[in-house]
Amino acid sequence: MGKQIKTYNGKIADSSNCRFIFGEYYIKGVECFLIDGQWYRINSPNLYKDWETGWYITKKQFNAYKEDFAFSGLKGDDARYRYGIVDVTPEGDPVLGYFSINNAKNVPIFFSTDKDSNGKNTFAISEDIVDRLKYEYYNGIYASNLVIKKLHNSSSFSLQEIKRKYPYRASEILFPFLQEYKKYKEKTLVTKSLEFKYTFGLEIETDSGIIPSNYCYKYGLMPLRDGSIHGVEYATIPLSGKEGLETIKKSFEVINKYTEITTNNSLHVHLGGFPRTMETITALYTLLIKIQDEMYDFFPQVYANTRIFKQRDYCGPLPVLKAGRSTYENKLTSRFTSLYDWISNGDTFTGFSLKEHPNDRSGEHKWQIDQRYKNFNLVPLLFGARGTFEARLHNPTIDYNKAINWIYICAAILKYAEIYTRELIEASLTTPIKFYKVLRKIYNKKISDILIEYLEYKKELHIQEAQNGDVVGKIGLKEEKMGRMIPPNISVYDEN
């Protein structure tokens, strides 16, 4: 035990628990800290408090890993620390400090002071700061009422300018979003499995508005630019299980709060985990041909030819190709060869690989692939690394129940193709299969009853819309925005 000494700020402590630095004593772990083999006093200009962890970082560490502010808040590099607003005084003034990056918590702020009236982009450590400062939200960033008025007149903060800074491909930002999603601790954790094994994800097109970056990271919503729509497209990370369904629900909550969706938008579903073989893909194509006419009955009339109100037909029917004759092997070979020939623009199949489609070798010009603009897109099952099945046939919705029901419906298509692969290939290509039979074969009575009732509800709704001259689904979307969602008893969300 050492002698009793007085530390730099007047505390009495045992000398054995202290370090003597620049003529003063400092209590270890309280007034001085060992970082990378060197002791730093708490009042050193080279030591910063990390307000996220409560620990301390050195100026050298901060400079090595500080983040240059990106307006979008989307960073995928080695940045670890931010400088921004960490607290608010009782008088309502912001306190600036340093903190470890927590993308699911930190919020972008446009901060201005009397000395700096022009302001600058930075971050607040949490939404609590925003509330205490009484800041408002505008196009991806929080600011004071006075500044918000200026932002309205600034082209730098316009939707189109911000949208240009977003990536075109989800793969460019997928990793950091996956990492943040895994760290987010408020998700509802469940142990029961779903009735299907596939991973799932949504592409949700919007017409206006921007979701705050912290919510994007929390719920795995990757903001992307898409030239075919006015607003931002939000693509979810690959999700699975009940936790994934809960994430879909929360995603729609922020979609509804911060964005506007119109009939010019769409909802696309991607499912992963379907076997990438000649047999299963051929069976899937066969099934889609057999059900596709009926599937259009469940959507607004215009979805059979969206060219009526859009630049092109974005979800037209799949073409009926060569069916093949006699033996199973001949039917399989003929059907798959003709399918691959059509999708690839005449390439010869040499095996599955990760190469991109011949019309888009770089993976950056998907609009050049006409074959993807069908009700069901098989291109990513044959080309590229995604290996997903995309269902493009769905009208815009703000109701998470509709999205989840559609995920189940699409999963039933895949599972049926997996289970009945041989029967599908051996059967006639064009003889229809009643889709309700598919649902009955795949799901238990409770789930299949819900989904069939839901599809009947959808069919009747869109018939009524067409009778009122509404072929794009304006009436149904308006009903949703007025709070009249689908009845709870025809949603599978609460049944699993």
C-alpha positions in Angstrom: 0.0 0.0 0.0 1.4 3.4 -1.0 1.1 6.7 0.7 -2.0 8.9 0.5 -1.6 11.7 -2.1 -3.8 14.4 -3.7 -4.6 13.9 -7.4 -4.7 16.7 -10.0 -8.3 17.6 -9.2 -8.0 17.4 -5.4 -9.1 13.8 -4.7 -7.2 11.8 -2.0 -6.0 8.4 -3.3 -3.4 5.7 -2.6 -0.3 6.5 -4.7 -0.1 2.8 -5.8 -3.4 3.3 -7.6 -2.1 6.4 -9.4 0.2 7.4 -12.2 2.5 10.5 -11.9 2.2 12.4 -15.2 3.6 15.9 -15.9 4.0 16.7 -12.2 0.5 15.5 -11.1 -1.1 12.3 -9.8 -3.9 10.7 -11.7 -6.1 7.7 -10.6 -5.7 4.7 -12.9 -8.8 3.9 -14.9 -10.6 7.0 -13.6 -8.3 10.0 -14.3 -5.8 8.3 -16.6 -6.0 5.4 -19.0 -3.6 2.9 -20.5 -4.2 2.9 -24.3 -1.9 1.0 -26.7 0.8 0.7 -24.0 0.8 4.4 -23.1 -0.8 6.3 -20.2 -3.0 9.3 -21.0 -4.3 11.7 -18.4 -8.0 12.6 -18.6 -7.3 16.3 -19.3 -4.8 15.6 -22.1 -5.5 17.4 -25.4 -4.7 14.1 -27.0 -7.5 12.1 -25.3 -11.1 12.1 -26.2 -14.1 10.6 -24.4 -16.0 8.1 -26.5 -19.6 9.0 -25.7 -21.0 5.8 -27.1 -18.9 3.4 -24.9 -18.0 5.7 -22.0 -14.3 4.8 -22.6 -11.6 7.0 -24.1 -9.8 7.2 -27.4 -6.7 9.0 -28.4 -6.4 11.8 -30.9 -4.3 9.5 -33.0 -6.9 6.7 -33.0 -9.6 9.2 -33.9 -7.7 10.7 -36.8 -6.9 7.2 -38.1 -10.5 6.0 -38.1 -12.6 9.1 -38.2 -15.4 9.2 -40.7 -15.7 11.9 -43.3 -19.4 12.8 -43.3 -21.3 11.3 -46.2 -24.6 12.9 -46.5 -26.4 9.6 -47.1 -24.8 8.1 -44.0 -23.9 5.0 -45.9 -20.3 4.1 -45.2 -18.6 0.8 -46.0 -15.0 1.6 -45.1 -13.0 1.3 -41.9 -14.3 4.4 -40.3 -15.0 3.8 -36.5 -15.5 7.2 -34.9 -17.6 10.3 -35.5 -17.5 13.9 -34.1 -21.0 15.3 -33.5 -23.7 16.2 -31.0 -23.5 14.0 -28.0 -25.7 15.8 -25.4 -27.9 18.8 -24.9 -27.4 21.3 -22.0 -30.3 22.3 -19.7 -30.5 25.5 -21.7 -31.1 23.6 -24.9 -27.6 24.0 -26.4 -25.9 21.1 -28.2 -22.8 19.5 -26.7 -20.2 18.4 -29.2 -18.0 15.3 -28.7 -16.6 12.1 -30.1 -18.3 8.7 -30.4 -18.0 5.3 -31.9 -20.1 4.8 -35.0 -23.4 3.1 -34.4 -25.3 3.4 -37.7 -28.5 1.9 -36.3 -28.5 4.6 -33.6 -26.7 7.7 -34.9 -28.9 10.2 -36.9 -27.7 12.7 -39.5 -28.1 16.4 -38.5 -27.6 19.7 -40.2 -26.1 21.7 -37.4 -25.7 25.5 -37.3 -24.7 28.0 -34.7 -24.6 31.8 -34.3 -21.0 31.7 -35.4 -21.6 29.3 -38.3 -25.0 30.3 -39.7 -24.3 28.3 -42.9 -24.2 25.1 -40.9 -22.7 21.8 -41.7 -23.6 18.1 -42.0 -22.8 16.0 -38.9 -24.4 13.3 -36.7 -26.2 13.2 -33.4 -25.4 10.2 -31.2 -29.1 9.3 -31.0 -32.7 10.3 -31.7 -33.0 11.5 -28.2 -30.7 14.5 -29.2 -33.0 15.3 -32.1 -36.1 15.4 -29.7 -34.3 17.5 -27.1 -33.1 20.0 -29.7 -36.6 20.1 -31.2 -35.2 19.5 -34.7 -37.4 18.6 -37.7 -36.8 16.1 -40.4 -36.4 16.8 -44.1 -35.1 14.5 -46.9 -32.8 12.4 -44.9 -31.5 14.9 -42.3 -32.7 16.7 -39.1 -32.3 20.4 -38.6 -33.9 23.4 -36.8 -37.0 25.0 -38.2 -35.1 27.9 -39.6 -32.6 25.7 -41.3 -35.3 23.4 -42.7 -36.7 26.4 -44.6 -33.3 27.0 -46.2 -32.9 23.3 -47.1 -36.2 23.4 -49.0 -34.5 25.9 -51.4 -31.2 24.1 -51.6 -30.7 21.8 -54.6 -28.1 19.8 -52.6 -30.9 18.6 -50.4 -33.4 17.8 -53.1 -34.7 14.3 -53.5 -33.1 13.8 -56.9 -29.7 15.1 -55.7 -29.7 12.8 -52.7 -30.9 9.9 -54.8 -27.9 10.3 -57.2 -25.6 9.6 -54.2 -27.2 6.2 -53.6 -25.7 3.1 -55.3 -27.3 1.4 -58.2 -26.7 -2.1 -57.0 -27.5 -3.5 -53.5 -24.3 -5.6 -53.6 -22.3 -2.3 -53.2 -23.6 -1.7 -49.7 -24.9 -5.2 -48.6 -22.0 -6.0 -46.3 -22.2 -3.0 -43.9 -26.0 -3.3 -43.8 -25.8 -7.0 -42.9 -23.3 -6.2 -40.2 -25.4 -3.4 -38.6 -28.5 -5.5 -38.8 -26.8 -8.3 -36.9 -25.7 -5.9 -34.2 -29.2 -4.4 -33.7 -30.4 -5.7 -30.4 -34.1 -4.6 -30.4 -35.3 -7.1 -33.0 -37.9 -9.7 -31.9 -36.0 -12.9 -31.5 -38.0 -16.1 -32.2 -37.2 -19.8 -32.3 -40.1 -21.2 -34.3 -39.4 -21.8 -38.0 -41.6 -20.8 -40.9 -43.4 -23.2 -43.2 -40.8 -22.7 -45.9 -37.0 -22.7 -45.9 -36.3 -19.9 -48.3 -34.7 -16.6 -47.6 -36.7 -13.6 -48.7 -36.3 -9.9 -49.4 -38.3 -7.0 -50.8 -37.7 -4.2 -53.2 -40.0 -1.4 -52.2 -40.3 1.4 -54.7 -41.3 4.9 -53.4 -42.3 8.1 -55.0 -41.0 10.7 -52.5 -39.4 11.0 -49.1 -36.2 9.5 -47.6 -36.0 7.2 -44.6 -33.4 8.3 -41.9 -30.2 6.3 -42.3 -30.4 4.9 -38.7 -33.7 3.1 -39.5 -32.3 1.9 -42.8 -29.5 0.2 -40.9 -31.8 -1.2 -38.2 -34.1 -2.9 -40.6 -31.7 -3.7 -43.4 -33.3 -1.3 -45.8 -30.7 -0.5 -48.5 -31.6 2.8 -50.4 -30.9 2.5 -54.1 -31.3 4.7 -57.1 -33.7 3.5 -59.8 -34.2 5.6 -63.0 -37.6 4.1 -63.6 -39.2 5.8 -60.5 -39.2 9.3 -59.1 -38.2 8.3 -55.6 -35.9 5.9 -53.9 -36.0 2.1 -54.0 -35.5 0.3 -50.7 -34.2 -3.2 -51.0 -34.1 -5.3 -47.8 -31.1 -7.5 -47.0 -31.8 -11.2 -47.3 -34.1 -12.1 -44.4 -35.3 -15.4 -43.0 -37.6 -16.9 -40.4 -39.9 -15.1 -38.0 -37.4 -12.5 -37.2 -37.4 -11.6 -40.9 -41.2 -11.3 -40.9 -40.9 -9.0 -37.9 -38.3 -6.9 -39.8 -40.7 -6.7 -42.8 -43.4 -5.3 -40.5 -41.1 -2.7 -39.0 -39.8 -1.7 -42.4 -43.3 -0.9 -43.5 -43.8 1.3 -40.5 -40.9 3.5 -41.4 -41.8 3.3 -45.1 -45.2 4.7 -44.3 -43.9 7.4 -41.9 -41.2 8.8 -44.1 -42.1 8.1 -47.7 -45.0 8.3 -50.2 -46.0 5.4 -52.4 -48.1 5.8 -55.5 -49.5 3.6 -58.2 -46.4 4.4 -60.2 -44.4 2.2 -57.8 -44.2 -1.6 -57.4 -43.3 -4.2 -54.8 -40.9 -7.0 -55.9 -40.1 -10.1 -53.8 -36.8 -12.1 -54.0 -36.6 -15.6 -52.7 -33.3 -17.4 -52.2 -32.4 -21.0 -51.5 -34.1 -22.6 -54.5 -31.9 -25.4 -56.0 -30.0 -24.1 -59.1 -30.3 -27.2 -61.3 -31.6 -27.9 -64.8 -34.4 -30.0 -63.4 -35.7 -27.6 -60.7 -35.5 -24.5 -62.9 -37.3 -26.3 -65.7 -40.0 -27.5 -63.4 -40.4 -24.0 -62.0 -40.7 -22.5 -65.5 -43.3 -25.1 -66.3 -45.3 -24.3 -63.2 -45.2 -20.6 -63.9 -46.5 -21.1 -67.4 -49.3 -23.2 -66.0 -50.4 -20.6 -63.4 -49.5 -17.2 -64.9 -52.8 -16.4 -66.5 -54.6 -17.0 -63.2 -52.0 -15.0 -61.2 -52.9 -11.8 -63.2 -56.5 -12.1 -61.8 -55.1 -11.2 -58.3 -53.8 -7.8 -59.4 -55.0 -4.6 -61.0 -56.0 -5.1 -64.6 -53.1 -3.1 -66.1 -50.5 -5.5 -64.7 -50.9 -7.7 -67.7 -49.5 -4.9 -69.8 -47.9 -2.0 -67.7 -46.8 -0.3 -70.9 -50.3 1.4 -70.8 -49.1 3.7 -68.0 -45.3 3.1 -67.9 -42.4 3.4 -70.2 -42.3 -0.3 -70.9 -44.1 -3.6 -69.9 -42.4 -4.4 -66.6 -44.2 -7.6 -65.7 -45.5 -9.2 -68.9 -46.2 -12.9 -69.2 -43.4 -15.5 -69.7 -43.3 -16.9 -73.3 -44.4 -20.4 -74.0 -41.3 -22.1 -75.4 -40.6 -25.6 -76.7 -42.3 -28.2 -74.6 -40.3 -31.3 -75.7 -41.8 -34.7 -76.5 -41.8 -38.4 -75.5 -39.3 -39.2 -72.7 -38.7 -37.3 -69.5 -35.1 -36.6 -70.6 -36.1 -35.2 -74.0 -38.7 -32.9 -72.4 -36.2 -31.7 -69.8 -33.4 -31.1 -72.4 -35.7 -29.4 -74.9 -37.5 -27.2 -72.3 -34.4 -26.1 -70.5 -32.4 -25.5 -73.7 -35.1 -23.3 -75.1 -35.5 -21.5 -71.8 -31.8 -20.8 -71.6 -31.7 -19.8 -75.2 -34.5 -17.2 -74.7 -33.1 -15.8 -71.4 -29.5 -15.6 -72.6 -30.2 -14.2 -76.1 -28.9 -17.2 -77.8 -26.0 -18.3 -75.6 -25.1 -22.0 -75.2 -25.5 -23.4 -71.7 -22.1 -24.7 -70.4 -23.0 -25.0 -66.8 -24.1 -22.8 -63.9 -21.6 -20.1 -63.0 -21.5 -16.6 -61.4 -21.1 -14.7 -64.7 -23.6 -11.9 -65.4 -26.1 -11.9 -68.2 -24.6 -11.3 -71.7 -26.6 -8.1 -72.0 -25.1 -6.8 -68.7 -21.6 -8.2 -68.2 -20.8 -5.5 -65.7 -23.9 -6.0 -63.6 -24.7 -2.3 -63.9 -27.2 -2.1 -66.8 -30.1 -4.4 -65.8 -32.5 -2.4 -67.9 -30.8 -3.8 -71.0 -32.0 -7.3 -70.1 -35.5 -7.5 -71.6 -36.1 -11.0 -70.3 -36.1 -9.8 -66.6 -39.2 -7.6 -67.1 -41.7 -10.5 -66.7 -44.2 -11.4 -64.1 -41.6 -13.8 -62.7 -38.0 -13.1 -63.3 -35.7 -16.2 -63.8 -32.6 -14.3 -64.9 -31.0 -14.2 -61.4 -31.5 -18.0 -61.1 -29.4 -18.5 -64.2 -26.9 -15.6 -64.1 -24.9 -13.8 -61.4 -24.2 -14.4 -57.8 -27.7 -13.7 -56.3 -29.3 -17.0 -57.2 -32.7 -15.7 -56.4 -36.2 -16.0 -57.9 -37.8 -12.6 -58.4 -41.6 -12.1 -58.4 -42.2 -8.8 -60.0 -46.0 -9.1 -60.2 -47.3 -7.0 -57.3 -49.0 -3.7 -57.1 -47.7 -1.1 -54.6 -48.9 -1.4 -51.0 -48.2 0.1 -47.6 -49.7 -2.9 -45.8 -47.1 -5.3 -44.5 -49.7 -8.1 -44.3 -50.0 -8.0 -48.1 -46.3 -8.2 -48.5 -45.9 -11.1 -46.1 -48.9 -13.0 -47.7 -47.2 -12.6 -51.1 -43.9 -13.9 -49.7 -45.8 -17.0 -48.6 -47.5 -17.3 -52.0 -44.3 -17.1 -53.9 -42.6 -19.6 -51.5 -45.4 -22.0 -52.3 -44.6 -21.8 -56.0 -40.9 -22.6 -55.4 -41.7 -25.4 -53.0 -44.2 -27.0 -55.3 -41.7 -26.9 -58.1 -39.1 -28.6 -55.9 -41.5 -31.4 -54.6 -43.2 -32.1 -57.9 -40.2 -31.6 -60.3 -40.6 -34.8 -62.3 -44.4 -34.5 -62.5 -44.2 -31.0 -63.8 -41.6 -31.8 -66.5 -43.5 -34.9 -67.7 -46.7 -33.0 -67.9 -48.0 -30.8 -70.7 -46.4 -27.4 -70.7 -49.6 -25.4 -71.2 -52.3 -27.4 -69.3 -53.2 -25.0 -66.4 -52.9 -25.9 -62.8 -55.4 -24.2 -60.4 -53.2 -22.2 -58.1 -55.3 -22.9 -55.1 -54.3 -26.6 -55.5 -50.7 -25.5 -55.2 -51.4 -23.8 -51.9 -53.3 -26.8 -50.6 -50.5 -29.1 -51.5 -47.8 -27.0 -49.8 -49.4 -25.5 -46.6 -51.5 -26.8 -43.8 -55.3 -26.1 -43.9 -55.1 -23.1 -41.7 -52.4 -21.3 -43.7 -53.8 -22.3 -47.1 -57.3 -21.2 -46.1 -56.0 -17.8 -45.2 -54.0 -17.4 -48.4 -56.9 -18.5 -50.6 -59.3 -16.1 -48.8 -56.8 -13.4 -49.3 -56.5 -14.0 -53.0 -60.2 -14.1 -53.4 -60.3 -10.7 -51.6 -57.7 -9.4 -54.0 -59.5 -10.7 -57.0 -62.8 -9.1 -56.0 -61.2 -5.8 -55.1 -59.6 -5.4 -58.5 -62.7 -6.5 -60.3 -64.5 -3.7 -58.5 -61.7 -1.2 -59.3 -62.0 -2.1 -63.0 -65.7 -1.7 -63.0 -65.1 1.9 -61.7 -62.6 2.6 -64.5 -59.6 2.1 -62.2 -57.2 -0.3 -64.0 -54.1 0.6 -62.0 -55.3 0.1 -58.4 -55.8 3.6 -57.2 -58.9 2.8 -55.2 -57.2 0.0 -53.2 -54.1 2.0 -52.4 -56.3 5.0 -51.4 -58.2 2.7 -49.0 -54.9 1.5 -47.5 -53.8 5.1 -46.9 -57.1 5.8 -45.1 -56.2 3.0 -42.7 -58.5 0.3 -44.3 -56.0 -2.5 -44.6 -56.9 -6.1 -45.3 -58.9 -7.8 -42.5 -56.6 -9.4 -39.9 -58.2 -12.8 -40.4 -56.7 -13.1 -43.9 -53.1 -12.4 -42.9 -50.6 -15.2 -42.2 -48.4 -12.9 -40.1 -50.0 -13.7 -36.8 -50.5 -17.3 -37.6 -46.8 -18.2 -37.4 
